[in-house]
Amino acid sequence: MRYHLIGIKGSSMSGLVKILEAGGHKVTGSDLETHNPKNITKDIDWVVVSAAITPQSKGYIEVEAAQKLGIPVISRSKLIGKLMSEQYGIAIAGMHGKSTVTAMVGLILEKAGLDPTVLLGAETKEYGNVKLGHSLIERRVTRLGGPPASARSEARTSAGGKGGAGPVAIPYFVVEACEYERQFLDFRPKAAIILNIEEEHLDTYPKGLSQIINTFKKFVDLLPKNGILIGNADDKNQKRVLKSAKCKVKTFSQNKPWPGLKLKIPGRFNLTNATAAARLCHELKVDHKIIKEALNNFTGIKRRMEVKGEKNGILVLDDYAHHPTEIQKTLEALKEFYLSPDSSPVALAKGGQNRRLIVVFQPHQYTRTKLLFKYFGAAFKAADQVILADIFAVPGRDFKKEVKEEDLVREIAASSKPSKGVKYLGAYPKILSYLQKTAQKTDIIVTMGATKIYEVGERFIKNS
């Protein structure tokens, strides 16, 4: 069968391409530069859309073209749900840490010989953003509920029927479960981890935390009675969610790290992440020794405190953090690892407590920045200097500038009080030029954001 993916360059969407192709399917797609109604032809069986495709976005012209031809349109999350329903689905949910824990669970199951397929929204150093299990039950794809193009009637008015093909059947399927637009409610997991619950994606949860908690309760309702739910005992926002579960519930806590863990990646929060992954895999009857060895050999994922390189004694790192909580915890972890009296001998030899932590941050989406504005101010207390890039406007979501970068500068300066101040420099070239002139030997530069802000660090290493 042929699938056409609109928004194909998205991290999770590109992973789905590999899964579908492994099932013997033909896959085409488009993204920002290539959206065109002519991409939609009669031989396409299914059109799959990412969450970024809205009626206001450029790619929606392809959705309309598919509808005119009677081609079924399915969301990325619904396709993942179909995949999950045919396998032992494991969903990793929560506002922060999903990618890391998804990768951790996948690694443990792999080392245990359970041959998982893993799909996440970031890239691991070992296999990118998707790992295909080799022991597929069958290469042929199970039914999605729509007829193939060759059998579709001329009217092309229905997405129903009994023909067609769907996802590859794979024993264990570990997936990052995003709460944005309630996407994870399309999933069909048999086991799940909820890492944390707090205010996030307030553009789609206008009633705030109570609405988010109620949505997580609906997510938990998806688990079967013989399913497994791993929750965070330290998170007060999870209490009602965990109590509502009809399946087995086990918890983890930052105060009770999994025995024997000595991680290669920094951050106390990563020890908690590892404990959550271990707790689930223990419930899946994985041997304790395998769990411990897998986690202790875990090297992290890209764009999570990733070391990009060093130039003239200046260390350059990058992190995907763009929510205030993520920023705060990441900077605290970096400061503890590189700048505290307990830092490693190598870190201390390169400056230790005298090193400066310079943060280059690009806020993501005007609406989101406005809704989380009060939390951003205090998120940078571990930084010595903060440099702001232009707020990134998300196509199809941002329609007006609801907050100014200068407002954010004042908020961070007042609450975080970085010793070397806060600057709004805007475009990447201007930020790069400033860093080349002012960065000193032993400084640590960390780029942060959900955008291509990492390019600033890469250019600094290459051109300084």
N, C-alpha and C positions, 0 to 999 in steps of 0.2 A: 504494500500500500504506500501511498505518498502522503506525507505530512508537510505542511507549510507553516513555519514558525515566524510569527510577527514579533520582533524584538529579540531576534536570534542571538545577538551578542551579549545578552544578559548572562550573568554567571551561571545561574541555575538552568536557563534555557539552553545554553551551549552544552551543558551536561546531559540534558534530555536528548539532544541530537545523537550523542554517542550511544545512549540506551536504545533509542529507536533504530539506529543503524545496526546495532548488534542483533536486533530482531529481524534484520533483513529488509528493512524498509528504506524507501527513498525519502530523503529529507531536503527540502529547500527552505529558504528563509530570507528575511529582510530586516534592516535596522534603519536608523535615522537617515543615512545617506541614500538608501535604496528603496524606500517605500514607494510603491507604484501599483495602482489597481491592475495593471497589465501582468503583475506577478501572479495573479489569481487566475488559474486556468481550470478547465472542466475536468482535467485528469487528477486534480487534487481531491483526496478523500477526507482529510481533516485539516482545518486551520486551527492552530494553537496560538493563543495570545498571552503575552506576559502581563503582569500587573501594571506595567508602565503604559500600556495601551488603553487610552480612555477616548470617549467621543471627541475630546478637544485635541488629542494628539495627532501628529501627522500620519501615523501608521493606521489610523482608523479607516482611512480610505480603502484599505485592503479588506477590512472586516465588512464594510458595506458591499464591496465587490463580491465577497464570498456569499453574503446573504442573498444577493441578486441571483446568484447561480445555484442557490439551494445547498451550498456546501456547509456541512456542520461546523460550527465554531465552538471551541472548547478552551477554557482557561488553562494556563499552566498548572494551577493548583488542582483542578479537576482531573487532569491527565495523571498527575502524581497520585491522586486518590485512587484512580483506576489501577495504577501499578501496585499500590499498597494492598488493595483488596485481594490481589492474587498471591500475596506473599506474606511473610511475617514482617509487617511494617513496624519500624521503630521511629518515632518522631521526637526530635529534640526541640523544645519550645522555650520561650523566655525572651526578655528584651536584650539580654547581653550574654555572650559566651556560646551561642548556638553553634557557630561554625567550628569552634575549637572542640567542643564536646562531641559534635557529630563525627569529627575526624578521630577523636580519641576512641569512641565506641567502635567505629569502623576498624581501627587498628587492632583493638583487643580481639574482636571477633575474627579478624584475619589471622592473627597469631594463634588463635584457638582452633584454626582449621575449619571455621564455619562459613567461609567463602561469601562474605557479604557484598552486596552492591551498595555503594555509598554515594549520595548526591548532596552537595553542600554549596553554599553561596560564596565560598572563598576557595583559594587554591592551596592544596597541600604541596609540600616539597617533593613528595613521592609520586603522586598520581594526578595532580591537578585538581579539578573540582568534581571529578567523578571517578569512581572505581567500579569496574564491572566485575561481578562475580563470575567465575569461570564455569561453575557447575550449574549452568542454566537448566531448568527442568525441560524446557524446549525452546528452540530458536523461534518457533512460530509464535506469533503474538495472540493473546486472548482477545475476546470480542469487546469492542467498545460500545456497540449498540447502533452503529450506522453502516449503511451499505457501501461497498466500494464504488468508486466513480463509475466503473464500467457497468454496474448494475443499477445505478441510480436512475430514477424515472426522469423523463423530460421535464416534468413539472418542477422537480428539485425543490420541493416545499417542506420536506420533513427531514429531521435529523434522527428519526427513530428507525426501526427496522431491526433485522436480526443478522445482517451480514457484517462484513468488515473485520478489522483486526485492531488490536489494542496493544498494551504493553507486554514486554517480555516477562515471563514468570520466573522469578528469582527467589531462592529460599529466604534470605535476610535482606531487607531493604531499609537502610538507615538514611533518614532524611532530615534536613534542617527545616523546621516548621515555623514559618513566619506568620505573625499575627496581623500584619498589615492588610487592610481591607478584608480581615477575617478569613484570609486564604487558608489557614490551617484547618478550618471547619470542613474543607473539602477532602481532607485526608481521612484514611481509614486505618489508623495504627492499632497494633495489638499491644504495644508497649510505648511508654512515653516518659520523658524527663521534662519537668518544668523547673528551669534554673532560677528565675526571678520574675517578678511582676511589678511594674511601676508605670508611670505616665510615659507614653511614647506614641508616636503616630496620632497625635491629637487632632490632626485634620480629618482622620477617619473615625475617631472616638470623641466627638464633640462634648459628650457628657463626662469625660474624664475617667478617673480611676475606677469608679463604680461600674462603668460600662465595660471597661477592659476586664475587670474581674469576672463579670457575668459572662463575657465571651470566653474566657478561659474555662469557666464551668461548663459551657457548651462543648468545648474541646474535650474536656475530661469525660463527658457523657458519651463520646465516640468510642471509648475503650470498652471492649467486651468484659463480661463478668469474670472471665478467666484471664484478663489482661493484667498488666503491671504498670503502676504509676509511681515514679520516683519524684518526690517533692523536696523543697528546700525548707527545712525545719526553722531556719532563721528568718524567713520572710513572712512577716505578719500579713502581707497581702494574699498569701496563699492559703491561709487557714480555712476560709470558707470553701475554697476550691477543692482542697484535699478532702474535706469532710463530705463533699457532695459525690465523691467517687464511689462507684459500685464495684470496682475491682480491687485487687490487692494494692495497698499503698505502703511504700517504704520511704524513708527520708534520709537526707544527708545534712551535714552541718559543717560550717567552717571551723567549729570548735572540736570536731572529731574527724581529722583527716584520715584517709584510708591508710592502714598500717603499711610501713615499708616504702612509702613513696619518697623518692629523691629526684625531683623533676629537673630536666635540663633547661626548661623555660622559666623565666622569672615571674614573680607575682604571686602573692598569697591567694588571689582570686583564682589563679590557675590551679593551685592545689585543691581548692574547693571544686573547681570544674572537674578535675581528675577524680575526686572523690565521688562526684555524681555519676560519672561514667563507670567507675568501678562498682558502685552500688547496683546499677542496672545489670551489668554483665555478671555480677555475682548471682542475681536473681535468675539469670539465664543459664546458671550452672557452669559458668566458666571457672576454671581452676584459679585459685588465688595467686599462685606463682606466675601464671600466664598474665593475669591482670597487672600485677606489679611490674613485671619485666616489660610489658608493652608500654605502659605509661612512663616508666623511667627512661625508655628509649625514644619517646615521642619528641620530635624536634620542632613542633609548632606548625603554624600555617602562615602563608604569605600575608603581608599587611597586618600582622599582629606582633607589634614590637620587633619588627623585622630589621635586622642590621643590613643596611644597603651598602655600606663601605666606609672607608676612612680616607681623609685627604688632609695632609699637612697637620696631622695630629688631632684633627676634628672628626669625631664619630658622627655618622649620619644614620638615623633610623627612620622607619615609617610605620604608621599604624592607622587602621581603618576607623578608629574611634571618632564618632561625631555626635554622640549623645553625651550630655554632661556627666552622667555617672561613669560611662566608659572612659571619658577623658580623664576624670579625676583618678580613677583606679589605675589606669595605665601610667599616668605621670607619677603617681605614688610608687608604683612598682619599679619604674625606671630609676627614680631617685634612690629607692632602697637598694637596688641592685648595683648602681653605678656610683652613687654619691654618699652613701651612708658609711659610718665607721666600720660597719660589718660587711662592706663590699668585698668582692673577691680581691685577692692580691694583685691580679692583673689590672683591675679597675682602679684600685688605689694607687698603683704605680703610675697610672696615666693621669693622675690629678686628684682622684678621690673626692674628698669633701670640697675641694676648691674648684671643681668643674662647674660650669654654668649649663643649665638646661634651657635651651632655646626652642620654643614651640612655634611652628608655622602651621596655622590652622585655617582651613577653609570651611565655613559653615555651609550646611546643606539645606537648601530650600528656604525661601523667605517665610512662608507660612509656618513651617516647623520651627525656625529660629525664633519667630515671635512667640509661639505657644510655649516654648521651653526657655524663653529669654531669662527669667528670674533664676533658673538653675545654672545657666552658663557662667554667671558672674563668679561663683565660688569654685568652679571646676578646675581652675588653673593655679591653685595655691602652691603646688609643687614646682612650678616653673619660675625661672629667673627672668625670662623675657617672653612675651607673646607677640607674634606677628600675624596679623589677619590678612587673608586674601579676600577677594570679592566673594560675597555670598553666591553660591551656585544656584541658579534658577533651574528647576526641574521642568523640562518640556511637558506640557499637558497638565501640570499641577500648579505652577506659579503664574499668576496673571497680573500681579501688581507687587511693587516693592513695599511690603507691609512693615518692614523694619530697616533701619540703616546701619551700616557697618560702624559708623561713628558712635551710635548708641551702644553697640556691643563693646566697643573699646572702653567707654566710660564705665560700663557695668563691671567689666573684668578688672579694670584698674581700681575701682572702689572696693570690690569684694575680695579679689585674689591678691591684690597689691604686689605684683611681681617686682623685684628689686630694680630691674632694668627697664621696667615700664611695658606699655602696650602700644603697638603701632599698627595702623591700618595702611598697608602699602598697595593693596589691590591686585594688580596683574602679576603673573608669575615672573616675567623678566625683571620687574622692579624689585621684587622680593629677592631674587637671585643676586642682583647687583648689590643690594644692601648687605646680604650675608657675605658676599665676597669681600666687601670692604670692612666689615665689623667683626666677623667671627674670629675667635682667638684659639690658639693651640690649647688642647684639652677640652674645648667646648663640646657639648652634645647637642646636635640639631635633630629634632624629631618633627617630621611632617605628619599632620593628622587630618583626616577627613575621608568622606566616602567618594571623593572625586579623584582626579588625576594629580592631586597635589604632590604625590610622590615624585613627579617629574622635576620639581624644584630641587629635591635632594639629589636626584640622579644627575641633573645638570651641574650641580655644585661639585660633585665628585669628579665629573668629566672635565669641567672647564676652569676650576679654581687653581 
